[in-house]
Amino acid sequence: MRSPGNERKARPHARAWASLWQRIEDNPLAHVGPGLITGVADDDPSGIATYSQAGAQFGLNMLWTMPLMFPLMAAIQSICARIGRVTGKGLAANIKATFPLIVLQGVVLLLLVANTLNIAADVAAMGEVAELVSGVNRHLLTAFFVLATLALQILVPYHRYVSYLKWLTLSLLAYAAVLFTVHVPWGQVALRTVWPHFTLNSKSAAVIVAIFGTTISPYLFFWQASEEVEDMQATTGAKPLRTDAHAAPGELRRIRWDTWSGMLYSDLAAYFIILATAVTLNVSGVHDINTAAQAASALRPLAGELAYMLFAVGILGVGMIGVPVLAGSAAYAMAEAMGWKWGLERKAGDARGFYGVIAVSVLVGLGIQYSPISPMKALFWSAVINGVVAVPLMAVVMVLVSKKSVMGAFTAPLAIAGLGWIATAVMGVAALCMLLPG
Protein backbone atom coordinates (compact mmCIF):
# COMPACT_ATOMS: atom_id res chain seq x y z
CA MET A 1 0.00 0.00 0.00
CA ARG A 2 1.22 3.50 -0.80
CA SER A 3 1.90 5.83 2.07
CA PRO A 4 0.28 9.31 2.04
CA GLY A 5 3.71 10.74 1.30
CA ASN A 6 4.08 8.54 -1.76
CA GLU A 7 0.58 9.50 -2.89
CA ARG A 8 1.49 13.18 -2.71
CA LYS A 9 4.65 12.49 -4.74
CA ALA A 10 2.71 10.52 -7.33
CA ARG A 11 0.02 13.12 -7.88
CA PRO A 12 2.22 15.70 -9.68
CA HIS A 13 3.39 12.96 -12.07
CA ALA A 14 -0.19 11.85 -12.65
CA ARG A 15 -1.24 15.44 -13.27
CA ALA A 16 1.69 15.90 -15.66
CA TRP A 17 0.71 12.82 -17.67
CA ALA A 18 -2.94 13.92 -17.71
CA SER A 19 -1.86 17.34 -18.95
CA LEU A 20 0.27 15.77 -21.69
CA TRP A 21 -2.63 13.59 -22.86
CA GLN A 22 -4.90 16.62 -22.90
CA ARG A 23 -2.44 18.63 -25.00
CA ILE A 24 -2.14 15.74 -27.47
CA GLU A 25 -5.91 15.34 -27.72
CA ASP A 26 -6.43 19.10 -28.10
CA ASN A 27 -3.77 19.50 -30.80
CA PRO A 28 -4.59 21.51 -33.95
CA LEU A 29 -5.09 18.23 -35.85
CA ALA A 30 -7.64 16.88 -33.37
CA HIS A 31 -10.63 17.76 -35.52
CA VAL A 32 -9.15 16.37 -38.75
CA GLY A 33 -10.93 13.17 -39.74
CA PRO A 34 -9.74 9.76 -41.02
CA GLY A 35 -8.99 11.11 -44.51
CA LEU A 36 -5.65 12.61 -43.48
CA ILE A 37 -4.32 9.39 -41.95
CA THR A 38 -5.59 7.35 -44.89
CA GLY A 39 -3.88 9.72 -47.32
CA VAL A 40 -0.53 9.50 -45.58
CA ALA A 41 -0.79 5.70 -45.24
CA ASP A 42 -1.15 5.65 -49.02
CA ASP A 43 2.44 6.95 -49.25
CA ASP A 44 3.93 4.10 -47.21
CA PRO A 45 7.60 3.06 -47.68
CA SER A 46 6.75 0.69 -50.53
CA GLY A 47 4.85 3.53 -52.23
CA ILE A 48 7.84 5.83 -51.74
CA ALA A 49 10.01 3.21 -53.48
CA THR A 50 7.62 3.19 -56.44
CA TYR A 51 7.54 6.99 -56.73
CA SER A 52 11.32 7.16 -56.34
CA GLN A 53 11.79 4.64 -59.15
CA ALA A 54 9.46 6.68 -61.36
CA GLY A 55 11.46 9.86 -60.78
CA ALA A 56 14.86 8.17 -61.11
CA GLN A 57 14.00 6.26 -64.28
CA PHE A 58 11.86 8.80 -66.17
CA GLY A 59 12.76 12.13 -64.60
CA LEU A 60 9.99 14.73 -64.81
CA ASN A 61 7.99 12.66 -67.28
CA MET A 62 5.96 10.77 -64.68
CA LEU A 63 4.71 13.85 -62.82
CA TRP A 64 1.49 13.81 -64.89
CA THR A 65 0.29 10.66 -63.12
CA MET A 66 -0.39 12.50 -59.87
CA PRO A 67 -2.85 15.15 -61.19
CA LEU A 68 -4.61 12.34 -63.08
CA MET A 69 -4.88 10.08 -60.04
CA PHE A 70 -6.02 12.72 -57.53
CA PRO A 71 -9.74 12.93 -58.40
CA LEU A 72 -9.93 9.16 -58.84
CA MET A 73 -8.32 8.26 -55.51
CA ALA A 74 -10.27 10.99 -53.70
CA ALA A 75 -13.58 9.86 -55.16
CA ILE A 76 -13.16 6.20 -54.19
CA GLN A 77 -12.03 7.07 -50.64
CA SER A 78 -14.93 9.51 -50.28
CA ILE A 79 -17.31 6.74 -51.33
CA CYS A 80 -15.84 4.32 -48.77
CA ALA A 81 -16.14 6.94 -46.02
CA ARG A 82 -19.73 7.62 -47.08
CA ILE A 83 -20.62 3.92 -46.82
CA GLY A 84 -19.16 3.70 -43.31
CA ARG A 85 -20.84 6.83 -41.97
CA VAL A 86 -24.25 6.24 -43.58
CA THR A 87 -24.59 2.57 -42.61
CA GLY A 88 -22.63 2.57 -39.35
CA LYS A 89 -20.81 -0.54 -40.60
CA GLY A 90 -17.47 -1.16 -42.29
CA LEU A 91 -17.03 -2.46 -45.81
CA ALA A 92 -16.76 -6.12 -44.86
CA ALA A 93 -20.02 -6.02 -42.89
CA ASN A 94 -21.81 -4.36 -45.80
CA ILE A 95 -20.40 -6.86 -48.31
CA LYS A 96 -21.45 -9.70 -45.99
CA ALA A 97 -25.02 -8.39 -45.86
CA THR A 98 -25.35 -7.72 -49.59
CA PHE A 99 -23.29 -10.23 -51.58
CA PRO A 100 -22.78 -14.03 -51.57
CA LEU A 101 -20.45 -15.24 -48.83
CA ILE A 102 -17.80 -16.35 -51.33
CA VAL A 103 -17.29 -12.73 -52.43
CA LEU A 104 -16.51 -11.68 -48.86
CA GLN A 105 -14.29 -14.71 -48.21
CA GLY A 106 -12.25 -14.15 -51.36
CA VAL A 107 -11.74 -10.45 -50.73
CA VAL A 108 -10.79 -10.86 -47.06
CA LEU A 109 -8.40 -13.75 -47.69
CA LEU A 110 -6.55 -11.88 -50.45
CA LEU A 111 -6.48 -8.72 -48.34
CA LEU A 112 -4.92 -10.57 -45.37
CA VAL A 113 -2.17 -12.08 -47.54
CA ALA A 114 -1.44 -8.85 -49.45
CA ASN A 115 -1.36 -6.71 -46.30
CA THR A 116 0.99 -9.09 -44.49
CA LEU A 117 3.41 -9.11 -47.44
CA ASN A 118 3.14 -5.31 -47.69
CA ILE A 119 3.91 -4.99 -43.97
CA ALA A 120 7.00 -7.15 -44.48
CA ALA A 121 8.24 -4.85 -47.26
CA ASP A 122 7.46 -1.69 -45.28
CA VAL A 123 9.16 -2.73 -42.04
CA ALA A 124 12.18 -3.96 -44.01
CA ALA A 125 12.48 -0.51 -45.60
CA MET A 126 12.13 1.19 -42.21
CA GLY A 127 14.83 -1.00 -40.68
CA GLU A 128 17.17 -0.41 -43.62
CA VAL A 129 16.70 3.37 -43.45
CA ALA A 130 17.09 3.45 -39.68
CA GLU A 131 20.34 1.48 -39.99
CA LEU A 132 21.64 4.01 -42.53
CA VAL A 133 20.90 6.85 -40.13
CA SER A 134 21.93 5.26 -36.82
CA GLY A 135 24.36 2.46 -37.68
CA VAL A 136 22.35 0.02 -35.52
CA ASN A 137 21.57 -3.41 -37.00
CA ARG A 138 18.50 -3.20 -39.27
CA HIS A 139 16.91 -6.39 -37.91
CA LEU A 140 16.98 -5.05 -34.36
CA LEU A 141 15.46 -1.78 -35.52
CA THR A 142 12.82 -3.58 -37.57
CA ALA A 143 11.81 -5.57 -34.49
CA PHE A 144 11.65 -2.34 -32.48
CA PHE A 145 9.37 -0.62 -35.00
CA VAL A 146 7.07 -3.64 -35.23
CA LEU A 147 6.76 -4.06 -31.47
CA ALA A 148 6.27 -0.32 -30.97
CA THR A 149 3.41 -0.11 -33.47
CA LEU A 150 1.85 -3.27 -32.05
CA ALA A 151 2.05 -1.98 -28.46
CA LEU A 152 0.52 1.36 -29.42
CA GLN A 153 -2.41 -0.28 -31.22
CA ILE A 154 -3.13 -2.75 -28.42
CA LEU A 155 -2.43 -0.67 -25.30
CA VAL A 156 -3.48 2.87 -26.27
CA PRO A 157 -7.20 3.66 -26.78
CA TYR A 158 -8.18 4.78 -30.27
CA HIS A 159 -9.00 8.39 -29.35
CA ARG A 160 -5.45 8.82 -28.01
CA TYR A 161 -3.64 6.63 -30.51
CA VAL A 162 -5.18 8.45 -33.47
CA SER A 163 -3.68 11.71 -32.17
CA TYR A 164 -0.19 10.23 -32.54
CA LEU A 165 -1.00 9.15 -36.08
CA LYS A 166 -2.21 12.65 -36.96
CA TRP A 167 1.03 14.21 -35.77
CA LEU A 168 3.01 11.64 -37.76
CA THR A 169 1.25 12.81 -40.93
CA LEU A 170 3.49 15.89 -40.78
CA SER A 171 6.39 13.62 -41.80
CA LEU A 172 5.22 13.87 -45.41
CA LEU A 173 6.27 17.52 -45.38
CA ALA A 174 9.85 16.25 -45.45
CA TYR A 175 9.51 15.57 -49.18
CA ALA A 176 8.46 19.13 -49.90
CA ALA A 177 11.39 20.31 -47.77
CA VAL A 178 13.84 18.24 -49.88
CA LEU A 179 13.04 20.51 -52.83
CA PHE A 180 14.47 23.50 -50.94
CA THR A 181 17.86 21.76 -50.82
CA VAL A 182 18.22 21.17 -54.58
CA HIS A 183 17.86 23.09 -57.83
CA VAL A 184 14.42 22.67 -59.42
CA PRO A 185 13.75 23.84 -63.01
CA TRP A 186 10.18 24.92 -62.33
CA GLY A 187 9.45 25.85 -65.94
CA GLN A 188 10.29 22.33 -67.09
CA VAL A 189 8.37 20.88 -64.14
CA ALA A 190 5.19 22.73 -65.18
CA LEU A 191 5.63 21.70 -68.83
CA ARG A 192 6.27 18.01 -68.16
CA THR A 193 3.38 17.80 -65.68
CA VAL A 194 0.93 18.56 -68.49
CA TRP A 195 3.02 17.47 -71.52
CA PRO A 196 5.25 14.48 -70.66
CA HIS A 197 7.82 13.19 -73.11
CA PHE A 198 8.41 9.42 -73.01
CA THR A 199 7.95 6.35 -75.17
CA LEU A 200 5.11 4.06 -74.16
CA ASN A 201 6.75 0.64 -73.95
CA SER A 202 6.89 -2.21 -71.46
CA LYS A 203 9.17 -0.32 -69.05
CA SER A 204 7.14 2.88 -68.94
CA ALA A 205 3.87 0.92 -68.79
CA ALA A 206 5.19 -1.09 -65.82
CA VAL A 207 6.02 2.08 -63.90
CA ILE A 208 2.64 3.68 -64.69
CA VAL A 209 0.82 0.53 -63.59
CA ALA A 210 2.91 0.43 -60.38
CA ILE A 211 2.02 4.06 -59.61
CA PHE A 212 -1.69 3.39 -60.14
CA GLY A 213 -1.52 0.24 -58.04
CA THR A 214 0.24 1.84 -55.09
CA THR A 215 -1.99 4.93 -55.17
CA ILE A 216 -5.37 3.13 -55.09
CA SER A 217 -4.99 0.18 -52.70
CA PRO A 218 -7.70 -2.11 -51.26
CA TYR A 219 -6.54 -1.84 -47.65
CA LEU A 220 -7.28 1.90 -47.68
CA PHE A 221 -10.92 1.23 -48.56
CA PHE A 222 -11.50 -0.91 -45.47
CA TRP A 223 -9.58 1.46 -43.19
CA GLN A 224 -11.47 4.55 -44.40
CA ALA A 225 -14.93 3.06 -43.89
CA SER A 226 -14.12 1.53 -40.50
CA GLU A 227 -12.49 4.69 -39.18
CA GLU A 228 -15.68 6.61 -39.96
CA VAL A 229 -17.51 4.05 -37.83
CA GLU A 230 -14.89 4.36 -35.05
CA ASP A 231 -15.25 8.15 -35.05
CA MET A 232 -19.04 7.90 -35.03
CA GLN A 233 -19.01 5.51 -32.08
CA ALA A 234 -16.60 7.78 -30.20
CA THR A 235 -18.96 10.78 -30.62
CA THR A 236 -21.70 11.02 -28.01
CA GLY A 237 -25.15 10.77 -29.56
CA ALA A 238 -23.91 10.08 -33.09
CA LYS A 239 -25.86 7.52 -35.14
CA PRO A 240 -25.61 6.13 -38.68
CA LEU A 241 -26.93 8.71 -41.11
CA ARG A 242 -29.60 6.30 -42.35
CA THR A 243 -31.29 6.73 -38.96
CA ASP A 244 -30.19 10.32 -38.31
CA ALA A 245 -30.96 12.23 -41.49
CA HIS A 246 -30.81 15.68 -39.91
CA ALA A 247 -27.05 15.20 -39.27
CA ALA A 248 -26.41 14.14 -42.87
CA PRO A 249 -25.72 17.51 -44.58
CA GLY A 250 -23.00 18.47 -42.12
CA GLU A 251 -21.46 15.00 -41.93
CA LEU A 252 -21.38 14.50 -45.69
CA ARG A 253 -19.77 17.94 -46.13
CA ARG A 254 -17.15 16.95 -43.55
CA ILE A 255 -16.49 13.66 -45.36
CA ARG A 256 -16.03 15.45 -48.69
CA TRP A 257 -13.61 17.96 -47.20
CA ASP A 258 -11.77 15.35 -45.15
CA THR A 259 -11.24 12.77 -47.88
CA TRP A 260 -10.47 15.19 -50.69
CA SER A 261 -8.02 17.22 -48.59
CA GLY A 262 -6.38 14.04 -47.21
CA MET A 263 -5.95 12.61 -50.70
CA LEU A 264 -4.64 15.97 -51.97
CA TYR A 265 -1.99 15.92 -49.24
CA SER A 266 -1.06 12.35 -50.22
CA ASP A 267 -1.03 13.18 -53.93
CA LEU A 268 1.15 16.27 -53.49
CA ALA A 269 3.62 14.29 -51.37
CA ALA A 270 3.89 11.63 -54.07
CA TYR A 271 4.36 14.37 -56.67
CA PHE A 272 7.18 15.85 -54.56
CA ILE A 273 8.87 12.45 -54.20
CA ILE A 274 8.85 11.92 -57.97
CA LEU A 275 10.10 15.49 -58.46
CA ALA A 276 12.84 15.25 -55.82
CA THR A 277 14.25 12.03 -57.26
CA ALA A 278 13.88 13.32 -60.83
CA VAL A 279 15.98 16.46 -60.25
CA THR A 280 18.63 14.59 -58.25
CA LEU A 281 18.92 10.89 -59.12
CA ASN A 282 17.75 11.00 -62.74
CA VAL A 283 19.87 14.06 -63.60
CA SER A 284 22.94 12.36 -62.11
CA GLY A 285 22.42 9.13 -64.03
CA VAL A 286 20.99 7.02 -61.17
CA HIS A 287 18.06 5.29 -62.85
CA ASP A 288 17.57 2.03 -60.96
CA ILE A 289 15.96 2.29 -57.51
CA ASN A 290 14.40 -0.78 -55.89
CA THR A 291 13.73 0.38 -52.33
CA ALA A 292 13.00 3.61 -50.49
CA ALA A 293 16.24 3.15 -48.55
CA GLN A 294 18.23 3.02 -51.80
CA ALA A 295 16.63 6.31 -52.84
CA ALA A 296 17.59 7.95 -49.54
CA SER A 297 21.13 6.57 -49.74
CA ALA A 298 21.58 7.71 -53.35
CA LEU A 299 20.47 11.23 -52.44
CA ARG A 300 23.26 11.64 -49.90
CA PRO A 301 26.22 12.28 -52.25
CA LEU A 302 24.05 14.10 -54.81
CA ALA A 303 21.89 16.47 -52.75
CA GLY A 304 23.70 16.59 -49.43
CA GLU A 305 23.18 15.45 -45.87
CA LEU A 306 20.05 17.54 -45.25
CA ALA A 307 18.16 16.13 -48.24
CA TYR A 308 19.21 12.62 -47.25
CA MET A 309 18.04 13.07 -43.65
CA LEU A 310 14.72 14.63 -44.69
CA PHE A 311 14.03 11.75 -47.07
CA ALA A 312 14.93 9.19 -44.39
CA VAL A 313 12.75 10.85 -41.74
CA GLY A 314 9.85 10.84 -44.16
CA ILE A 315 10.21 7.10 -44.74
CA LEU A 316 10.25 6.34 -41.01
CA GLY A 317 7.33 8.67 -40.27
CA VAL A 318 5.00 7.31 -42.93
CA GLY A 319 6.06 3.76 -42.08
CA MET A 320 4.84 4.28 -38.53
CA ILE A 321 1.45 5.15 -40.04
CA GLY A 322 1.41 2.69 -42.94
CA VAL A 323 2.10 -0.45 -40.89
CA PRO A 324 -0.74 0.12 -38.35
CA VAL A 325 -3.15 0.99 -41.17
CA LEU A 326 -2.24 -2.18 -43.08
CA ALA A 327 -2.65 -4.36 -39.98
CA GLY A 328 -5.75 -2.49 -38.80
CA SER A 329 -7.56 -2.70 -42.14
CA ALA A 330 -7.01 -6.47 -42.24
CA ALA A 331 -8.32 -6.76 -38.68
CA TYR A 332 -11.44 -4.71 -39.45
CA ALA A 333 -12.21 -6.85 -42.50
CA MET A 334 -11.62 -10.16 -40.73
CA ALA A 335 -13.53 -9.22 -37.57
CA GLU A 336 -16.56 -8.00 -39.50
CA ALA A 337 -16.51 -11.07 -41.72
CA MET A 338 -16.41 -13.36 -38.69
CA GLY A 339 -18.85 -11.36 -36.58
CA TRP A 340 -16.26 -10.63 -33.88
CA LYS A 341 -16.17 -7.59 -31.65
CA TRP A 342 -13.81 -5.04 -33.14
CA GLY A 343 -12.45 -1.52 -32.70
CA LEU A 344 -9.25 0.19 -31.62
CA GLU A 345 -11.21 1.86 -28.83
CA ARG A 346 -11.91 -1.53 -27.26
CA LYS A 347 -9.51 -3.16 -24.83
CA ALA A 348 -7.59 -6.17 -26.13
CA GLY A 349 -9.49 -8.52 -23.83
CA ASP A 350 -12.81 -7.37 -25.29
CA ALA A 351 -11.80 -7.88 -28.94
CA ARG A 352 -9.30 -10.73 -28.92
CA GLY A 353 -9.89 -11.85 -32.49
CA PHE A 354 -9.56 -8.30 -33.82
CA TYR A 355 -6.30 -7.62 -32.01
CA GLY A 356 -5.12 -11.14 -32.78
CA VAL A 357 -5.28 -10.39 -36.51
CA ILE A 358 -3.27 -7.19 -35.96
CA ALA A 359 -0.65 -9.06 -33.95
CA VAL A 360 -0.35 -11.97 -36.39
CA SER A 361 -0.11 -9.63 -39.40
CA VAL A 362 2.76 -7.57 -38.04
CA LEU A 363 4.59 -10.49 -36.44
CA VAL A 364 4.44 -12.57 -39.64
CA GLY A 365 5.63 -9.47 -41.50
CA LEU A 366 8.51 -9.28 -39.04
CA GLY A 367 9.21 -13.01 -39.40
CA ILE A 368 9.66 -12.63 -43.16
CA GLN A 369 12.74 -10.48 -42.41
CA TYR A 370 14.42 -13.56 -40.91
CA SER A 371 13.29 -15.97 -43.63
CA PRO A 372 14.71 -16.69 -47.11
CA ILE A 373 11.85 -14.61 -48.59
CA SER A 374 13.12 -11.32 -50.02
CA PRO A 375 11.17 -8.23 -48.88
CA MET A 376 11.19 -7.10 -52.52
CA LYS A 377 9.60 -10.42 -53.52
CA ALA A 378 7.03 -9.87 -50.76
CA LEU A 379 6.31 -6.43 -52.17
CA PHE A 380 5.99 -7.81 -55.70
CA TRP A 381 3.44 -10.44 -54.67
CA SER A 382 1.60 -7.90 -52.55
CA ALA A 383 1.28 -5.69 -55.63
CA VAL A 384 0.04 -8.61 -57.73
CA ILE A 385 -2.59 -9.60 -55.15
CA ASN A 386 -3.70 -5.99 -54.70
CA GLY A 387 -4.02 -5.71 -58.47
CA VAL A 388 -6.19 -8.82 -58.53
CA VAL A 389 -8.46 -7.78 -55.66
CA ALA A 390 -8.70 -4.01 -56.28
CA VAL A 391 -10.90 -4.06 -59.37
CA PRO A 392 -13.64 -6.45 -58.18
CA LEU A 393 -13.57 -4.80 -54.75
CA MET A 394 -13.98 -1.35 -56.30
CA ALA A 395 -16.90 -2.67 -58.38
CA VAL A 396 -18.46 -4.06 -55.18
CA VAL A 397 -17.97 -0.71 -53.43
CA MET A 398 -19.62 1.12 -56.33
CA VAL A 399 -22.61 -1.25 -56.25
CA LEU A 400 -22.94 -0.79 -52.47
CA VAL A 401 -22.91 3.01 -52.63
CA SER A 402 -25.52 2.96 -55.40
CA LYS A 403 -28.03 0.65 -53.65
CA LYS A 404 -30.88 2.31 -51.75
CA SER A 405 -31.28 -0.87 -49.72
CA VAL A 406 -27.82 -0.17 -48.30
CA MET A 407 -27.55 3.63 -48.37
CA GLY A 408 -31.18 4.70 -48.07
CA ALA A 409 -31.53 8.27 -49.31
CA PHE A 410 -27.75 8.81 -49.26
CA THR A 411 -26.53 7.01 -52.36
CA ALA A 412 -23.53 8.61 -54.05
CA PRO A 413 -24.17 11.72 -56.20
CA LEU A 414 -23.85 11.15 -59.94
CA ALA A 415 -20.52 13.05 -60.27
CA ILE A 416 -18.81 11.08 -57.49
CA ALA A 417 -20.26 7.80 -58.72
CA GLY A 418 -18.98 8.61 -62.21
CA LEU A 419 -15.47 9.25 -60.91
CA GLY A 420 -15.65 6.03 -58.91
CA TRP A 421 -16.51 3.98 -61.98
CA ILE A 422 -13.77 5.72 -63.98
CA ALA A 423 -11.30 4.84 -61.20
CA THR A 424 -12.50 1.23 -61.37
CA ALA A 425 -12.00 1.14 -65.15
CA VAL A 426 -8.50 2.70 -64.87
CA MET A 427 -7.50 0.13 -62.26
CA GLY A 428 -8.95 -2.63 -64.45
CA VAL A 429 -6.72 -1.61 -67.34
CA ALA A 430 -3.74 -1.37 -64.96
CA ALA A 431 -4.44 -4.84 -63.57
CA LEU A 432 -4.65 -6.32 -67.08
CA CYS A 433 -1.35 -4.69 -68.03
CA MET A 434 0.24 -6.06 -64.88
CA LEU A 435 -1.05 -9.59 -65.34
CA LEU A 436 -0.38 -9.93 -69.07
CA PRO A 437 2.98 -11.57 -69.89
CA GLY A 438 5.79 -9.35 -71.20
MOSUL-V704923 format. One record per residue. N is the residue number from 1. RES is the residue in one letter. NEAR is the number of other ideal C-beta (glycine too) atoms within 12 Angstrom. D_FIRST is the distance of its C-alpha to the first C-alpha in Angstrom with 1 decimal. Layout:
BEGIN
n: (N/N)
res: (RES/RES)
near: (NEAR/NEAR)
d_first: (D_FIRST/D_FIRST)
END
This chain:
BEGIN
n: (1/2/3/4/5/6/7/8/9/10/11/12/13/14/15/16/17/18/19/20/21/22/23/24/25/26/27/28/29/30/31/32/33/34/35/36/37/38/39/40/41/42/43/44/45/46/47/48/49/50/51/52/53/54/55/56/57/58/59/60/61/62/63/64/65/66/67/68/69/70/71/72/73/74/75/76/77/78/79/80/81/82/83/84/85/86/87/88/89/90/91/92/93/94/95/96/97/98/99/100/101/102/103/104/105/106/107/108/109/110/111/112/113/114/115/116/117/118/119/120/121/122/123/124/125/126/127/128/129/130/131/132/133/134/135/136/137/138/139/140/141/142/143/144/145/146/147/148/149/150/151/152/153/154/155/156/157/158/159/160/161/162/163/164/165/166/167/168/169/170/171/172/173/174/175/176/177/178/179/180/181/182/183/184/185/186/187/188/189/190/191/192/193/194/195/196/197/198/199/200/201/202/203/204/205/206/207/208/209/210/211/212/213/214/215/216/217/218/219/220/221/222/223/224/225/226/227/228/229/230/231/232/233/234/235/236/237/238/239/240/241/242/243/244/245/246/247/248/249/250/251/252/253/254/255/256/257/258/259/260/261/262/263/264/265/266/267/268/269/270/271/272/273/274/275/276/277/278/279/280/281/282/283/284/285/286/287/288/289/290/291/292/293/294/295/296/297/298/299/300/301/302/303/304/305/306/307/308/309/310/311/312/313/314/315/316/317/318/319/320/321/322/323/324/325/326/327/328/329/330/331/332/333/334/335/336/337/338/339/340/341/342/343/344/345/346/347/348/349/350/351/352/353/354/355/356/357/358/359/360/361/362/363/364/365/366/367/368/369/370/371/372/373/374/375/376/377/378/379/380/381/382/383/384/385/386/387/388/389/390/391/392/393/394/395/396/397/398/399/400/401/402/403/404/405/406/407/408/409/410/411/412/413/414/415/416/417/418/419/420/421/422/423/424/425/426/427/428/429/430/431/432/433/434/435/436/437/438)
res: (M/R/S/P/G/N/E/R/K/A/R/P/H/A/R/A/W/A/S/L/W/Q/R/I/E/D/N/P/L/A/H/V/G/P/G/L/I/T/G/V/A/D/D/D/P/S/G/I/A/T/Y/S/Q/A/G/A/Q/F/G/L/N/M/L/W/T/M/P/L/M/F/P/L/M/A/A/I/Q/S/I/C/A/R/I/G/R/V/T/G/K/G/L/A/A/N/I/K/A/T/F/P/L/I/V/L/Q/G/V/V/L/L/L/L/V/A/N/T/L/N/I/A/A/D/V/A/A/M/G/E/V/A/E/L/V/S/G/V/N/R/H/L/L/T/A/F/F/V/L/A/T/L/A/L/Q/I/L/V/P/Y/H/R/Y/V/S/Y/L/K/W/L/T/L/S/L/L/A/Y/A/A/V/L/F/T/V/H/V/P/W/G/Q/V/A/L/R/T/V/W/P/H/F/T/L/N/S/K/S/A/A/V/I/V/A/I/F/G/T/T/I/S/P/Y/L/F/F/W/Q/A/S/E/E/V/E/D/M/Q/A/T/T/G/A/K/P/L/R/T/D/A/H/A/A/P/G/E/L/R/R/I/R/W/D/T/W/S/G/M/L/Y/S/D/L/A/A/Y/F/I/I/L/A/T/A/V/T/L/N/V/S/G/V/H/D/I/N/T/A/A/Q/A/A/S/A/L/R/P/L/A/G/E/L/A/Y/M/L/F/A/V/G/I/L/G/V/G/M/I/G/V/P/V/L/A/G/S/A/A/Y/A/M/A/E/A/M/G/W/K/W/G/L/E/R/K/A/G/D/A/R/G/F/Y/G/V/I/A/V/S/V/L/V/G/L/G/I/Q/Y/S/P/I/S/P/M/K/A/L/F/W/S/A/V/I/N/G/V/V/A/V/P/L/M/A/V/V/M/V/L/V/S/K/K/S/V/M/G/A/F/T/A/P/L/A/I/A/G/L/G/W/I/A/T/A/V/M/G/V/A/A/L/C/M/L/L/P/G)
near: (5/10/9/10/9/13/13/13/13/15/15/13/14/15/14/13/15/15/14/17/21/16/16/23/25/16/22/15/25/23/17/29/38/48/42/41/51/52/46/47/52/54/52/54/52/51/54/53/49/46/49/50/40/45/47/39/32/37/33/37/31/43/41/28/40/41/24/28/40/32/27/35/48/41/38/50/57/47/53/55/52/46/50/49/48/38/39/32/37/46/51/51/33/43/39/29/24/26/26/13/16/14/27/31/20/25/43/36/22/31/45/38/32/41/50/40/38/51/51/42/47/53/53/48/51/52/39/37/43/34/26/32/26/18/10/18/16/27/24/19/30/40/26/25/40/40/22/27/40/35/20/29/41/31/19/25/23/34/26/28/36/39/29/33/42/36/27/35/39/28/36/44/24/36/45/25/24/42/33/19/25/30/20/24/17/15/10/22/29/17/16/31/24/16/14/29/18/23/11/16/13/15/21/25/23/28/37/35/35/41/46/41/42/49/47/52/48/49/53/54/55/55/48/48/48/46/48/44/40/36/34/35/26/25/22/8/10/22/21/30/33/27/18/24/18/11/23/24/15/16/31/30/17/30/41/28/22/37/48/32/27/43/44/29/39/44/38/29/44/47/37/36/53/53/43/47/47/44/34/39/40/34/25/21/13/28/25/19/37/30/35/50/41/32/50/44/29/34/45/27/15/29/33/18/18/19/34/32/25/36/53/38/31/48/52/42/37/47/49/40/48/52/49/48/50/52/47/51/52/47/48/52/49/40/37/38/36/25/16/23/22/38/34/43/28/26/18/26/13/18/29/21/27/41/35/27/40/45/30/26/43/44/27/31/49/37/25/33/33/21/17/10/22/18/39/28/19/35/40/27/27/44/36/25/32/46/35/28/36/46/32/28/47/41/28/36/50/34/29/40/44/26/24/16/16/34/34/21/18/34/27/34/20/13/16/34/26/21/33/40/27/24/39/32/23/32/40/26/22/38/31/19/26/32/21/14/7/10)
d_first: (0.0/3.8/6.5/9.5/11.4/9.6/9.9/13.5/14.1/13.1/15.3/18.6/18.0/17.3/20.4/22.4/21.8/22.7/25.8/26.8/26.7/28.7/31.3/31.7/32.2/34.6/36.7/40.5/40.5/38.2/41.1/43.0/43.3/43.3/46.7/45.6/43.2/45.8/48.5/46.6/45.6/49.4/49.8/47.6/48.4/51.0/52.6/52.7/54.5/57.0/57.7/57.9/60.5/62.4/62.6/63.4/66.1/67.8/67.0/67.2/68.9/65.8/64.5/66.4/64.0/61.2/63.1/64.4/61.1/59.2/60.6/60.4/56.7/55.8/57.7/56.1/52.5/53.3/54.6/51.5/49.3/51.6/51.3/47.5/47.4/50.3/49.3/45.5/45.6/45.8/48.9/48.3/47.7/50.9/52.9/51.7/52.9/56.2/57.5/58.1/55.1/56.7/56.7/52.9/52.4/54.7/53.1/49.5/50.3/52.2/49.5/46.8/49.1/50.3/46.8/45.4/48.4/48.1/44.4/45.6/48.2/45.9/43.1/45.8/47.3/43.9/43.3/46.9/46.7/43.3/44.9/47.9/45.8/43.2/44.9/42.0/43.0/43.5/42.0/38.7/38.8/39.9/36.9/34.6/36.2/36.1/32.4/31.6/33.6/32.3/28.6/29.5/31.3/28.7/25.4/26.7/28.0/31.7/31.8/29.9/31.4/34.9/34.4/34.1/37.2/39.1/38.5/39.6/42.9/43.9/44.4/47.8/49.1/49.3/52.5/54.1/53.1/54.9/58.2/57.9/58.1/61.3/64.8/65.2/68.8/67.9/71.5/71.5/68.0/69.2/72.4/70.8/68.1/71.0/73.7/72.3/74.7/74.1/75.9/74.4/74.3/71.8/69.7/69.4/68.9/66.0/64.2/64.8/63.6/60.5/59.8/60.3/58.1/55.1/55.4/55.4/52.9/51.9/48.1/48.3/49.8/46.9/44.3/46.1/46.5/42.9/41.4/43.4/41.9/38.3/39.1/40.6/37.7/35.3/37.6/37.1/40.3/42.1/44.3/46.8/49.9/52.0/50.4/49.9/53.2/52.8/50.1/52.3/54.4/51.4/49.4/52.5/53.3/49.8/50.2/53.5/52.3/49.1/50.8/53.9/52.2/49.7/52.6/54.6/51.8/51.7/55.5/55.9/53.4/55.4/58.6/57.3/56.3/59.8/61.3/59.3/60.2/63.8/64.5/62.9/63.0/66.1/68.1/67.3/68.5/65.1/65.6/63.5/59.7/57.7/54.1/52.3/51.3/55.0/55.8/53.2/54.4/58.1/57.4/56.3/59.7/61.5/59.4/57.3/53.7/52.5/54.0/52.5/49.0/49.3/50.5/47.7/45.0/46.5/46.4/42.7/41.8/43.8/42.7/39.1/40.4/43.0/40.9/38.4/41.3/43.2/40.3/39.3/42.9/43.3/40.1/41.3/44.7/43.6/41.0/43.6/46.2/44.1/42.7/39.1/36.3/36.3/35.0/32.9/31.0/29.8/26.8/27.9/27.0/29.3/32.2/32.2/36.0/36.1/33.5/35.0/38.3/36.8/35.1/38.3/40.6/38.9/38.2/41.8/42.9/41.0/42.5/46.0/45.5/45.4/48.3/52.1/52.1/52.9/50.8/54.2/55.4/52.2/52.9/56.6/55.8/53.2/55.9/58.4/56.0/55.2/58.9/59.5/56.8/57.1/60.5/60.1/56.6/58.0/60.8/58.3/56.4/59.7/60.6/57.3/57.5/61.1/60.5/60.3/58.8/55.7/55.8/57.5/59.1/57.2/59.1/59.6/62.3/65.5/65.0/61.5/62.6/65.6/63.5/61.2/64.3/65.7/62.4/62.6/66.3/65.5/62.7/65.1/67.7/65.1/63.9/67.5/68.2/65.2/66.1/69.8/70.9/72.0)
END
